[in-house]
């Protein structure tokens, strides 16, 4: 451990598989996977991308707590003097703060986080007040600026309201299960169906996880907007989106 960084390595069979780093100056933590040569953001001791088992989660949480002991960790709004409020129509941050760029702005507009074209409902769970600049970028901006802002707005609402921001209007047929009870196909509507069919206790656990997942993703995409993470490197963490992006913008090297 250096003066500026906390470093911890998790090894398997003598080889280092994962490296956790906490930068004390920037108060940013990351997890590096040697096999894939990818670096993942860590928030609150969590890394919520795929391929991360419970043992690794326990190790990461423990090392993050060691690294941050006695340190003032910024809150979800990076200690800006603001808080989330809502009425029946929309959600907003007080003190004229934009939840995406975290700057105080003079002009605000409504963002339907689930778009109206996707049956996104009106009301505070889905409508977020953001600054006119961020809204203009989302509606007319370039992909590299639009994409993280769209995601930051969506996950900001999931952080507070879970999947209640989505309409329960199903167009696709239900999924089928094989003889062993495993899913043969999946889509987002299937996830909503499955949650709606859960027992109350299980549904509560699912909702807690989804809100934690929303908080993680909100901070991640917001920090891309703030320039803390490279969008080119970050998009590589999403294989389907990366493929879609490269087919449309093949001249841009990731």
DRENPA-3360 file (N, C-alpha, C; in nm, 2 decimals, always signed):
BEGIN
1 = XXXXXXXX = +0.08/-0.12/+0.00/+0.00/+0.00/+0.00/+0.09/+0.12/+0.00 ~ +0.07/+0.21/-0.10/+0.15/+0.34/-0.11/+0.07/+0.45/-0.03 ~ +0.13/+0.56/-0.03/+0.07/+0.67/+0.04/-0.06/+0.72/-0.03 ~ -0.06/+0.70/-0.16/-0.17/+0.75/-0.24/-0.28/+0.64/-0.28 ~ -0.24/+0.51/-0.26/-0.32/+0.40/-0.31/-0.32/+0.29/-0.21 ~ -0.44/+0.23/-0.19/-0.46/+0.10/-0.13/-0.47/-0.01/-0.23 ~ -0.38/-0.11/-0.22/-0.38/-0.22/-0.33/-0.40/-0.35/-0.26 ~ -0.49/-0.43/-0.31/-0.51/-0.57/-0.25/-0.52/-0.66/-0.37;
9 = XXXXXXXX = -0.46/-0.78/-0.36/-0.47/-0.88/-0.47/-0.53/-1.01/-0.42 ~ -0.61/-1.06/-0.51/-0.68/-1.19/-0.48/-0.62/-1.29/-0.58 ~ -0.55/-1.40/-0.52/-0.48/-1.49/-0.61/-0.55/-1.63/-0.60 ~ -0.54/-1.70/-0.71/-0.59/-1.84/-0.72/-0.49/-1.93/-0.78 ~ -0.45/-2.03/-0.71/-0.35/-2.13/-0.76/-0.22/-2.05/-0.79 ~ -0.19/-1.96/-0.71/-0.06/-1.89/-0.73/-0.06/-1.77/-0.82 ~ -0.17/-1.76/-0.90/-0.18/-1.65/-1.00/-0.28/-1.54/-0.95 ~ -0.24/-1.42/-0.97/-0.32/-1.30/-0.93/-0.44/-1.29/-1.03;
17 = XXXXXXXX = -0.56/-1.30/-0.99/-0.68/-1.29/-1.08/-0.74/-1.15/-1.07 ~ -0.75/-1.10/-0.95/-0.81/-0.97/-0.93/-0.72/-0.87/-0.85 ~ -0.73/-0.75/-0.88/-0.65/-0.65/-0.81/-0.75/-0.53/-0.78 ~ -0.76/-0.50/-0.65/-0.85/-0.39/-0.60/-0.76/-0.28/-0.56 ~ -0.80/-0.16/-0.61/-0.72/-0.04/-0.58/-0.82/+0.07/-0.53 ~ -0.77/+0.15/-0.43/-0.84/+0.26/-0.39/-0.75/+0.38/-0.39 ~ -0.78/+0.49/-0.47/-0.70/+0.60/-0.48/-0.75/+0.70/-0.38 ~ -0.66/+0.73/-0.28/-0.69/+0.82/-0.17/-0.71/+0.96/-0.21;
25 = XXXXXXXX = -0.64/+1.01/-0.31/-0.65/+1.15/-0.35/-0.78/+1.17/-0.43 ~ -0.81/+1.08/-0.52/-0.94/+1.10/-0.60/-1.06/+1.03/-0.53 ~ -1.03/+0.95/-0.43/-1.14/+0.87/-0.37/-1.22/+0.79/-0.47 ~ -1.15/+0.72/-0.56/-1.20/+0.63/-0.66/-1.15/+0.49/-0.64 ~ -1.23/+0.39/-0.65/-1.19/+0.25/-0.63/-1.22/+0.17/-0.76 ~ -1.13/+0.08/-0.79/-1.14/+0.00/-0.91/-1.11/-0.14/-0.88 ~ -1.15/-0.23/-0.97/-1.12/-0.37/-0.96/-1.07/-0.41/-1.10 ~ -0.95/-0.46/-1.10/-0.88/-0.50/-1.23/-0.89/-0.66/-1.24;
33 = XXXXXXXX = -0.93/-0.71/-1.36/-0.93/-0.85/-1.38/-0.82/-0.88/-1.48 ~ -0.72/-0.96/-1.43/-0.60/-0.98/-1.51/-0.63/-1.06/-1.64 ~ -0.72/-1.16/-1.63/-0.75/-1.25/-1.74/-0.81/-1.17/-1.86 ~ -0.90/-1.08/-1.83/-0.97/-1.00/-1.94/-0.90/-0.87/-1.96 ~ -0.81/-0.83/-1.88/-0.75/-0.70/-1.88/-0.85/-0.58/-1.88 ~ -0.95/-0.60/-1.80/-1.06/-0.50/-1.79/-1.05/-0.44/-1.65 ~ -1.08/-0.31/-1.64/-1.09/-0.25/-1.51/-1.24/-0.20/-1.48 ~ -1.29/-0.24/-1.37/-1.43/-0.22/-1.34/-1.44/-0.12/-1.22;
41 = XXXXXXXX = -1.53/-0.03/-1.23/-1.55/+0.07/-1.12/-1.61/+0.00/-0.99 ~ -1.57/+0.05/-0.88/-1.62/-0.01/-0.75/-1.69/+0.11/-0.67 ~ -1.81/+0.09/-0.63/-1.88/+0.18/-0.55/-1.93/+0.12/-0.42 ~ -1.91/+0.18/-0.31/-1.95/+0.12/-0.18/-1.91/-0.02/-0.16 ~ -1.80/-0.06/-0.21/-1.75/-0.20/-0.20/-1.82/-0.30/-0.29 ~ -1.88/-0.25/-0.39/-1.96/-0.34/-0.48/-1.91/-0.32/-0.63 ~ -1.91/-0.43/-0.70/-1.89/-0.43/-0.84/-2.00/-0.52/-0.90 ~ -2.09/-0.46/-0.97/-2.22/-0.54/-1.00/-2.22/-0.59/-1.14;
49 = XXXXXXXX = -2.11/-0.60/-1.21/-2.11/-0.66/-1.34/-2.11/-0.81/-1.33 ~ -2.13/-0.88/-1.44/-2.15/-1.02/-1.44/-2.02/-1.10/-1.40 ~ -2.03/-1.23/-1.37/-1.92/-1.31/-1.35/-1.85/-1.29/-1.22 ~ -1.92/-1.24/-1.12/-1.86/-1.21/-0.99/-1.93/-1.29/-0.88 ~ -1.87/-1.39/-0.83/-1.94/-1.48/-0.74/-1.94/-1.43/-0.59 ~ -2.01/-1.50/-0.51/-2.02/-1.45/-0.37/-1.89/-1.44/-0.29 ~ -1.80/-1.53/-0.31/-1.67/-1.53/-0.24/-1.60/-1.40/-0.28 ~ -1.60/-1.37/-0.41/-1.53/-1.25/-0.46/-1.59/-1.12/-0.40;
57 = XXXXXXXX = -1.73/-1.13/-0.40/-1.80/-1.01/-0.34/-1.76/-0.99/-0.20 ~ -1.75/-1.10/-0.12/-1.72/-1.08/+0.02/-1.58/-1.03/+0.04 ~ -1.48/-1.08/-0.04/-1.34/-1.03/-0.04/-1.34/-0.88/-0.07 ~ -1.41/-0.84/-0.18/-1.41/-0.70/-0.22/-1.46/-0.61/-0.12 ~ -1.58/-0.65/-0.06/-1.64/-0.56/+0.04/-1.54/-0.55/+0.16 ~ -1.48/-0.66/+0.20/-1.38/-0.65/+0.31/-1.27/-0.56/+0.29 ~ -1.21/-0.57/+0.17/-1.09/-0.49/+0.13/-1.13/-0.34/+0.12 ~ -1.25/-0.32/+0.06/-1.30/-0.18/+0.05/-1.32/-0.11/+0.19;
65 = XXXXXXXX = -1.37/-0.19/+0.28/-1.39/-0.14/+0.42/-1.25/-0.11/+0.48 ~ -1.15/-0.19/+0.46/-1.02/-0.16/+0.51/-0.97/-0.03/+0.45 ~ -0.98/-0.02/+0.32/-0.93/+0.10/+0.25/-0.99/+0.23/+0.29 ~ -1.12/+0.22/+0.32/-1.19/+0.34/+0.35/-1.21/+0.37/+0.50 ~ -1.15/+0.29/+0.58/-1.17/+0.31/+0.73/-1.12/+0.45/+0.77 ~ -1.20/+0.52/+0.84/-1.16/+0.66/+0.88/-1.16/+0.76/+0.78 ~ -1.21/+0.73/+0.66/-1.21/+0.83/+0.54/-1.35/+0.88/+0.52 ~ -1.37/+1.00/+0.49/-1.50/+1.06/+0.46/-1.53/+1.03/+0.31;
73 = XXXXXXXX = -1.61/+0.93/+0.29/-1.64/+0.89/+0.15/-1.76/+0.98/+0.10 ~ -1.75/+1.04/-0.02/-1.86/+1.12/-0.07/-1.99/+1.05/-0.08 ~ -2.10/+1.12/-0.06/-2.23/+1.05/-0.07/-2.26/+1.04/-0.22 ~ -2.38/+0.99/-0.25/-2.42/+0.96/-0.38/-2.42/+1.08/-0.47 ~ -2.43/+1.20/-0.41/-2.43/+1.33/-0.49/-2.29/+1.40/-0.47 ~ -2.19/+1.32/-0.44/-2.06/+1.37/-0.42/-2.05/+1.49/-0.32 ~ -2.13/+1.48/-0.22/-2.14/+1.58/-0.11/-2.18/+1.72/-0.16 ~ -2.25/+1.73/-0.27/-2.31/+1.85/-0.32/-2.42/+1.89/-0.22;
81 = XXXXXXXX = -2.45/+2.02/-0.19/-2.55/+2.05/-0.10/-2.69/+2.04/-0.16 ~ -2.74/+1.91/-0.18/-2.86/+1.89/-0.24/-2.92/+1.76/-0.19 ~ -3.05/+1.74/-0.22/-3.12/+1.62/-0.18/-3.23/+1.59/-0.28 ~ -3.28/+1.47/-0.29/-3.39/+1.43/-0.38/-3.52/+1.47/-0.32 ~ -3.61/+1.53/-0.41/-3.74/+1.56/-0.37/-3.83/+1.52/-0.48 ~ -3.96/+1.51/-0.45/-4.06/+1.48/-0.56/-4.20/+1.53/-0.52 ~ -4.28/+1.56/-0.62/-4.42/+1.58/-0.61/-4.49/+1.47/-0.69 ~ -4.61/+1.50/-0.73/-4.68/+1.40/-0.81/-4.64/+1.39/-0.95;
89 = XXXXXXXX = -4.58/+1.51/-1.00/-4.55/+1.52/-1.14/-4.40/+1.47/-1.17 ~ -4.31/+1.50/-1.09/-4.17/+1.47/-1.12/-4.08/+1.47/-1.00 ~ -3.96/+1.42/-1.02/-3.85/+1.41/-0.92/-3.75/+1.52/-0.95 ~ -3.69/+1.58/-0.85/-3.58/+1.68/-0.88/-3.48/+1.68/-0.76 ~ -3.37/+1.75/-0.78/-3.28/+1.78/-0.67/-3.29/+1.92/-0.63 ~ -3.30/+1.95/-0.50/-3.31/+2.09/-0.46/-3.18/+2.17/-0.48 ~ -3.19/+2.29/-0.45/-3.07/+2.38/-0.46/-3.03/+2.40/-0.61 ~ -3.13/+2.39/-0.70/-3.10/+2.40/-0.84/-2.99/+2.32/-0.89;
97 = XXXXXXXX = -2.99/+2.19/-0.85/-2.88/+2.10/-0.89/-2.93/+2.00/-0.99 ~ -2.85/+1.97/-1.09/-2.89/+1.87/-1.20/-2.84/+1.74/-1.15 ~ -2.92/+1.63/-1.15/-2.87/+1.50/-1.10/-2.78/+1.43/-1.20 ~ -2.76/+1.48/-1.32/-2.67/+1.42/-1.41/-2.53/+1.49/-1.41 ~ -2.53/+1.62/-1.42/-2.39/+1.69/-1.42/-2.36/+1.74/-1.28 ~ -2.46/+1.74/-1.19/-2.44/+1.78/-1.05/-2.40/+1.93/-1.05 ~ -2.43/+2.01/-1.15/-2.40/+2.15/-1.15/-2.53/+2.23/-1.12 ~ -2.52/+2.34/-1.06/-2.63/+2.43/-1.04/-2.66/+2.51/-1.17;
105 = XXXXXXXX = -2.78/+2.49/-1.22/-2.82/+2.55/-1.35/-2.95/+2.63/-1.33 ~ -2.97/+2.72/-1.43/-3.08/+2.81/-1.42/-3.21/+2.76/-1.49 ~ -3.19/+2.66/-1.58/-3.30/+2.62/-1.66/-3.31/+2.47/-1.66 ~ -3.44/+2.42/-1.63/-3.46/+2.27/-1.62/-3.57/+2.22/-1.70 ~ -3.56/+2.10/-1.75/-3.67/+2.04/-1.83/-3.69/+1.89/-1.78 ~ -3.81/+1.84/-1.82/-3.85/+1.70/-1.78/-3.79/+1.60/-1.87 ~ -3.73/+1.49/-1.81/-3.68/+1.38/-1.88/-3.77/+1.26/-1.84 ~ -3.83/+1.19/-1.95/-3.90/+1.07/-1.92/-3.79/+0.96/-1.93;
113 = XXXXXXXX = -3.75/+0.90/-1.82/-3.64/+0.81/-1.81/-3.67/+0.68/-1.89 ~ -3.79/+0.63/-1.88/-3.84/+0.53/-1.98/-3.92/+0.61/-2.08 ~ -3.87/+0.61/-2.20/-3.93/+0.70/-2.30/-4.08/+0.68/-2.32 ~ -4.14/+0.78/-2.36/-4.28/+0.77/-2.39/-4.31/+0.67/-2.51 ~ -4.22/+0.66/-2.60/-4.23/+0.57/-2.71/-4.23/+0.42/-2.66 ~ -4.17/+0.40/-2.54/-4.17/+0.27/-2.48/-4.27/+0.26/-2.37 ~ -4.38/+0.34/-2.38/-4.49/+0.35/-2.28/-4.44/+0.39/-2.15 ~ -4.33/+0.47/-2.14/-4.29/+0.53/-2.02/-4.40/+0.62/-1.96;
121 = XXXXXXXX = -4.44/+0.60/-1.83/-4.55/+0.68/-1.78/-4.51/+0.82/-1.73 ~ -4.62/+0.90/-1.72/-4.60/+1.03/-1.65/-4.59/+1.00/-1.50 ~ -4.55/+1.10/-1.42/-4.55/+1.09/-1.28/-4.40/+1.09/-1.23 ~ -4.39/+1.11/-1.10/-4.26/+1.14/-1.04/-4.16/+1.02/-1.05 ~ -4.21/+0.90/-1.06/-4.12/+0.78/-1.06/-4.04/+0.77/-1.19 ~ -4.10/+0.82/-1.30/-4.04/+0.81/-1.43/-3.99/+0.95/-1.48 ~ -4.04/+1.06/-1.43/-4.00/+1.19/-1.48/-3.90/+1.26/-1.39 ~ -3.79/+1.29/-1.44/-3.68/+1.35/-1.37/-3.65/+1.49/-1.42;
129 = XXXXXXXX = -3.64/+1.59/-1.34/-3.60/+1.72/-1.38/-3.45/+1.73/-1.39 ~ -3.40/+1.76/-1.51/-3.26/+1.78/-1.54/-3.23/+1.91/-1.61 ~ -3.11/+1.96/-1.60/-3.08/+2.09/-1.66/-3.10/+2.08/-1.81 ~ -3.13/+2.20/-1.87/-3.17/+2.21/-2.01/-3.05/+2.16/-2.10 ~ -2.93/+2.18/-2.05/-2.81/+2.14/-2.13/-2.80/+1.99/-2.14 ~ -2.82/+1.92/-2.03/-2.81/+1.77/-2.03/-2.93/+1.72/-2.11 ~ -3.05/+1.78/-2.10/-3.16/+1.74/-2.18/-3.14/+1.75/-2.33 ~ -3.08/+1.86/-2.37/-3.05/+1.89/-2.51/-2.96/+1.78/-2.56;
137 = XXXXXXXX = -2.86/+1.75/-2.48/-2.76/+1.64/-2.52/-2.83/+1.51/-2.54 ~ -2.92/+1.48/-2.45/-2.99/+1.35/-2.46/-3.08/+1.34/-2.58 ~ -3.14/+1.45/-2.61/-3.24/+1.45/-2.73/-3.17/+1.48/-2.86 ~ -3.05/+1.55/-2.86/-2.99/+1.58/-2.99/-2.84/+1.56/-2.99 ~ -2.78/+1.51/-2.88/-2.64/+1.50/-2.87/-2.58/+1.38/-2.94 ~ -2.44/+1.38/-2.95/-2.37/+1.27/-3.00/-2.38/+1.15/-2.90 ~ -2.36/+1.03/-2.96/-2.37/+0.91/-2.88/-2.29/+0.91/-2.76 ~ -2.16/+0.95/-2.77/-2.07/+0.94/-2.65/-2.11/+1.03/-2.54;
145 = XXXXXXXX = -2.19/+1.14/-2.57/-2.24/+1.22/-2.46/-2.38/+1.19/-2.42 ~ -2.46/+1.14/-2.52/-2.60/+1.11/-2.49/-2.61/+0.98/-2.41 ~ -2.54/+0.88/-2.45/-2.56/+0.75/-2.39/-2.54/+0.75/-2.24 ~ -2.43/+0.81/-2.18/-2.42/+0.80/-2.03/-2.52/+0.89/-1.96 ~ -2.57/+0.99/-2.02/-2.67/+1.08/-1.96/-2.81/+1.01/-1.96 ~ -2.84/+0.94/-2.07/-2.96/+0.86/-2.07/-2.96/+0.76/-1.95 ~ -2.85/+0.69/-1.94/-2.84/+0.58/-1.84/-2.84/+0.64/-1.70 ~ -2.77/+0.75/-1.68/-2.76/+0.81/-1.55/-2.90/+0.85/-1.50;
153 = XXXXXXXX = -2.98/+0.91/-1.59/-3.12/+0.95/-1.56/-3.20/+0.83/-1.52 ~ -3.20/+0.73/-1.60/-3.27/+0.60/-1.58/-3.24/+0.54/-1.45 ~ -3.11/+0.52/-1.42/-3.07/+0.46/-1.30/-3.08/+0.54/-1.17 ~ -3.09/+0.67/-1.19/-3.12/+0.76/-1.08/-3.26/+0.73/-1.02 ~ -3.35/+0.71/-1.11/-3.49/+0.67/-1.07/-3.50/+0.53/-1.02 ~ -3.43/+0.44/-1.08/-3.43/+0.30/-1.03/-3.37/+0.30/-0.89 ~ -3.27/+0.38/-0.86/-3.20/+0.39/-0.73/-3.31/+0.41/-0.62 ~ -3.41/+0.49/-0.65/-3.51/+0.53/-0.55/-3.64/+0.45/-0.56;
161 = XXXXXXXX = -3.68/+0.41/-0.68/-3.81/+0.36/-0.70/-3.81/+0.22/-0.76 ~ -3.69/+0.16/-0.78/-3.68/+0.03/-0.84/-3.74/+0.02/-0.97 ~ -3.80/-0.10/-1.00/-3.86/-0.12/-1.13/-4.00/-0.07/-1.14 ~ -4.05/+0.01/-1.04/-4.18/+0.07/-1.05/-4.19/+0.18/-1.15 ~ -4.07/+0.22/-1.20/-4.07/+0.32/-1.31/-4.12/+0.27/-1.44 ~ -4.12/+0.13/-1.45/-4.16/+0.07/-1.58/-4.31/+0.04/-1.58 ~ -4.37/+0.06/-1.69/-4.51/+0.02/-1.70/-4.53/-0.13/-1.70 ~ -4.63/-0.18/-1.65/-4.66/-0.33/-1.65/-4.75/-0.35/-1.77;
169 = XXXXXXXX = -4.70/-0.32/-1.89/-4.77/-0.34/-2.02/-4.68/-0.44/-2.10 ~ -4.73/-0.56/-2.11/-4.65/-0.67/-2.18/-4.70/-0.69/-2.32 ~ -4.60/-0.69/-2.41/-4.63/-0.72/-2.55/-4.57/-0.85/-2.60 ~ -4.46/-0.89/-2.54/-4.40/-1.02/-2.58/-4.46/-1.13/-2.51 ~ -4.47/-1.25/-2.57/-4.52/-1.37/-2.50/-4.43/-1.41/-2.38 ~ -4.49/-1.48/-2.28/-4.41/-1.52/-2.17/-4.30/-1.62/-2.22 ~ -4.19/-1.62/-2.14/-4.08/-1.71/-2.17/-4.12/-1.86/-2.14 ~ -4.05/-1.95/-2.20/-4.07/-2.09/-2.17/-3.95/-2.15/-2.09;
177 = XXXXXXXX = -3.98/-2.25/-2.02/-3.88/-2.32/-1.94/-3.85/-2.46/-1.99 ~ -3.73/-2.50/-1.98/-3.70/-2.64/-2.02/-3.74/-2.74/-1.92 ~ -3.71/-2.86/-1.94/-3.76/-2.97/-1.85/-3.69/-2.96/-1.71 ~ -3.58/-2.89/-1.70/-3.51/-2.87/-1.57/-3.55/-2.74/-1.50 ~ -3.64/-2.67/-1.56/-3.68/-2.54/-1.50/-3.60/-2.42/-1.53 ~ -3.51/-2.43/-1.63/-3.42/-2.32/-1.66/-3.48/-2.24/-1.77 ~ -3.45/-2.11/-1.78/-3.51/-2.02/-1.88/-3.45/-2.06/-2.01 ~ -3.53/-2.06/-2.12/-3.48/-2.09/-2.25/-3.46/-1.96/-2.33;
185 = XXXXXXXX = -3.52/-1.85/-2.28/-3.50/-1.72/-2.34/-3.54/-1.61/-2.23 ~ -3.49/-1.49/-2.25/-3.52/-1.39/-2.15/-3.53/-1.25/-2.22 ~ -3.61/-1.17/-2.17/-3.62/-1.03/-2.21/-3.66/-0.95/-2.09 ~ -3.66/-0.82/-2.10/-3.69/-0.74/-1.98/-3.83/-0.76/-1.92 ~ -3.93/-0.78/-2.01/-4.06/-0.81/-1.97/-4.07/-0.93/-1.89 ~ -3.99/-1.03/-1.92/-3.98/-1.16/-1.85/-3.94/-1.13/-1.70 ~ -3.84/-1.04/-1.69/-3.79/-1.01/-1.55/-3.90/-0.95/-1.47 ~ -3.98/-0.86/-1.53/-4.09/-0.79/-1.46/-4.19/-0.90/-1.42;
193 = XXXXXXXX = -4.22/-0.99/-1.51/-4.32/-1.09/-1.49/-4.28/-1.18/-1.37 ~ -4.15/-1.21/-1.37/-4.10/-1.30/-1.27/-4.10/-1.24/-1.13 ~ -4.07/-1.11/-1.13/-4.08/-1.03/-1.00/-4.22/-1.02/-0.95 ~ -4.31/-1.00/-1.04/-4.45/-0.98/-1.00/-4.51/-1.11/-0.94 ~ -4.45/-1.23/-0.98/-4.50/-1.36/-0.94/-4.43/-1.40/-0.81 ~ -4.33/-1.33/-0.76/-4.26/-1.37/-0.64/-4.35/-1.36/-0.51 ~ -4.32/-1.43/-0.41/-4.38/-1.41/-0.28/-4.33/-1.28/-0.23 ~ -4.41/-1.22/-0.13/-4.38/-1.09/-0.08/-4.24/-1.08/-0.03;
201 = XXXXXXXX = -4.19/-1.18/+0.05/-4.06/-1.17/+0.11/-3.95/-1.17/+0.00 ~ -3.97/-1.26/-0.10/-3.87/-1.27/-0.21/-3.87/-1.14/-0.29 ~ -3.99/-1.08/-0.31/-4.00/-0.96/-0.39/-3.93/-0.85/-0.32 ~ -3.94/-0.84/-0.19/-3.87/-0.74/-0.11/-3.72/-0.75/-0.13 ~ -3.67/-0.87/-0.12/-3.52/-0.89/-0.14/-3.48/-0.84/-0.28 ~ -3.56/-0.88/-0.38/-3.53/-0.84/-0.52/-3.53/-0.69/-0.53 ~ -3.63/-0.62/-0.47/-3.64/-0.48/-0.49/-3.52/-0.41/-0.42 ~ -3.48/-0.46/-0.31/-3.36/-0.41/-0.24/-3.24/-0.42/-0.33;
209 = XXXXXXXX = -3.22/-0.54/-0.39/-3.10/-0.56/-0.48/-3.11/-0.46/-0.60 ~ -3.23/-0.45/-0.66/-3.25/-0.37/-0.78/-3.22/-0.22/-0.75 ~ -3.26/-0.17/-0.63/-3.23/-0.03/-0.60/-3.08/-0.02/-0.57 ~ -3.01/-0.12/-0.51/-2.87/-0.11/-0.49/-2.80/-0.11/-0.63 ~ -2.85/-0.20/-0.72/-2.79/-0.20/-0.86/-2.81/-0.07/-0.93 ~ -2.93/+0.00/-0.91/-2.96/+0.13/-0.96/-2.86/+0.23/-0.91 ~ -2.83/+0.23/-0.78/-2.74/+0.33/-0.72/-2.60/+0.31/-0.78 ~ -2.56/+0.19/-0.79/-2.42/+0.16/-0.85/-2.42/+0.22/-0.99;
217 = XXXXXXXX = -2.52/+0.18/-1.07/-2.51/+0.22/-1.21/-2.53/+0.37/-1.23 ~ -2.61/+0.43/-1.15/-2.63/+0.58/-1.15/-2.49/+0.64/-1.13 ~ -2.42/+0.60/-1.03/-2.29/+0.67/-1.00/-2.19/+0.64/-1.11 ~ -2.20/+0.52/-1.17/-2.10/+0.48/-1.28/-2.13/+0.57/-1.40 ~ -2.25/+0.58/-1.45/-2.28/+0.66/-1.57/-2.27/+0.81/-1.54 ~ -2.31/+0.85/-1.43/-2.29/+0.99/-1.39/-2.14/+1.03/-1.40 ~ -2.06/+0.94/-1.35/-1.91/+0.97/-1.34/-1.85/+0.96/-1.48 ~ -1.91/+0.89/-1.58/-1.87/+0.90/-1.72/-1.90/+1.04/-1.77;
225 = XXXXXXXX = -2.02/+1.09/-1.73/-2.06/+1.23/-1.77/-1.96/+1.33/-1.71 ~ -1.91/+1.30/-1.59/-1.82/+1.40/-1.53/-1.68/+1.38/-1.57 ~ -1.65/+1.28/-1.66/-1.51/+1.26/-1.71/-1.43/+1.17/-1.62 ~ -1.48/+1.11/-1.52/-1.40/+1.02/-1.43/-1.37/+0.89/-1.49 ~ -1.46/+0.84/-1.58/-1.43/+0.72/-1.65/-1.44/+0.75/-1.80 ~ -1.36/+0.68/-1.88/-1.36/+0.70/-2.02/-1.48/+0.62/-2.08 ~ -1.56/+0.69/-2.16/-1.68/+0.62/-2.22/-1.63/+0.51/-2.32 ~ -1.52/+0.53/-2.38/-1.47/+0.43/-2.48/-1.43/+0.30/-2.41;
233 = XXXXXXXX = -1.37/+0.32/-2.29/-1.33/+0.20/-2.21/-1.46/+0.14/-2.15 ~ -1.55/+0.23/-2.10/-1.67/+0.18/-2.03/-1.76/+0.10/-2.12 ~ -1.77/+0.14/-2.24/-1.87/+0.07/-2.33/-1.82/-0.07/-2.36 ~ -1.69/-0.10/-2.34/-1.64/-0.24/-2.36/-1.70/-0.33/-2.26 ~ -1.75/-0.28/-2.15/-1.81/-0.36/-2.04/-1.95/-0.41/-2.08 ~ -2.00/-0.36/-2.19/-2.13/-0.39/-2.23/-2.13/-0.45/-2.37 ~ -2.10/-0.58/-2.39/-2.08/-0.64/-2.52/-2.18/-0.61/-2.62 ~ -2.31/-0.62/-2.58/-2.42/-0.60/-2.68/-2.42/-0.46/-2.73;
241 = XXXXXXXX = -2.40/-0.36/-2.64/-2.40/-0.22/-2.68/-2.28/-0.19/-2.76 ~ -2.16/-0.25/-2.73/-2.04/-0.23/-2.80/-2.06/-0.28/-2.95 ~ -2.12/-0.39/-2.97/-2.14/-0.44/-3.10/-2.24/-0.35/-3.18 ~ -2.34/-0.31/-3.11/-2.44/-0.21/-3.18/-2.37/-0.08/-3.21 ~ -2.29/-0.03/-3.12/-2.22/+0.09/-3.15/-2.12/+0.08/-3.27 ~ -2.04/-0.03/-3.27/-1.94/-0.04/-3.37/-2.00/-0.06/-3.51 ~ -2.12/-0.12/-3.51/-2.19/-0.14/-3.64/-2.24/-0.01/-3.70 ~ -2.27/+0.08/-3.61/-2.32/+0.21/-3.65/-2.21/+0.32/-3.67;
249 = XXXXXX = -2.11/+0.31/-3.59/-2.00/+0.41/-3.59/-1.87/+0.33/-3.61 ~ -1.85/+0.26/-3.72/-1.74/+0.17/-3.74/-1.61/+0.25/-3.75 ~ -1.61/+0.38/-3.78/-1.49/+0.45/-3.80/-1.43/+0.50/-3.67 ~ -1.50/+0.48/-3.56/-1.45/+0.52/-3.43/-1.39/+0.40/-3.36 ~ -1.26/+0.42/-3.33/-1.19/+0.31/-3.27/-1.21/+0.31/-3.11 ~ -1.25/+0.20/-3.06/-1.27/+0.18/-2.92/-1.14/+0.13/-2.85;
% end
